[in-house]
Amino acid sequence: MPTLSTPSLRTQLYQAFHNKMFLITMALMCLLSICAVYLIVSSRAESLQLQNEFYFDEQGIPRVTLDIPATSLYCKWLGGDATTFATAAFYLVAFLACSIPFSWSLLSERKSGYDGQMVLRCGRLRYYSAKYAAAFLSGAAVVAVPLLLNFVLTACFIPAFTPEPYAELYYGLTTTYLWNGLFFQHPVLYVLLYILLAGVMAGAWATLGVSLSFFCRNQFQTIILPYLSLLFFHVLWNSMLNNALRCPVQLSPIYFIIPRELTSSNHPLVIVAWLAAIALVNLLVVWRKGWRTDVL
């Protein structure tokens, strides 16, 4: 029985993490992450300077400011400040970037006939499992690593004030938001869980490109079609269906992987349903096109 230590998986992981597409995508996402640090730190410095000018009243007595938590690390890192362009840009392109590193690999090998050789050497199950695993891990990495990098770099410049329940308005959270309780008790764990969630969703979305390799003839299609499908659903849901149905739960992955509530609250069952649907699609495609079709 193949395991995660099989040579086939090691080979696929090496190819996934050492090809130019992965390295370029990772570099660009990290660059966007670093730019977000600069924008957040500079804007925070300007706001604090303006605040200090009005920090004392006419008698020279310091004013009591309740918005100090709004300047905390947990509000100002990339995932915490959902009002900035950098945050919107990062999460919007995350589901495109995750498909670039390795989703096209299976189609490339199918066109060259290399997949037939691999099936003969290590078997269908090992070969296809390795392909999906490598696409998942590389897609998760190009999203999770830049987010973690941004959080660490932002922490070097902005203090991590402990979140206070009275300042819930500044955090953009409601009592129904996923892991809301952790944010006030263990905020670092809360951030790490959302970074993990973003990585898992991005990795799962990257595997759809592998499934499309059985139907597409162009590698670009395996990268762009899953993203365009999600973008169409995101716009349709948040501009029309959500308002019409008055659904209290956010169904778009682009929004529910963000640690702040934008339109509707997220729900763990929705996340599990998305992951299960993606896994089911992949299994059906591989069963129909991978096992029942001759690759030789």
Secondary structure, DSSP 8 states (H G I E B T S, - for coil): ---TTSHHHHHHHHHHHHSHHHHHHHHHHHHHHHHHHHHHHHHHHHHHHHHHHTSB-TTS-B---S-GGGGSHHHHSTTT-TTSHHHHHHHHHHHHHTTTTTTTHHHHHHHHTHHHHHHHHH-HHHHHHHHHHHHHHHHHHHHHHHHHHHHHHHHTTS------GGGHHHHT--TTSTTHHHHHH-HHHHHHHHHHHHHHHHHHHHHHHHHHTTT-SSHHHHHHHHHHHHHHHHHHIIIIIHHHHT-SB---HHHHTSSS-SSSB--HHHHHHHHHHHHHHHHHHIIIIIISS---
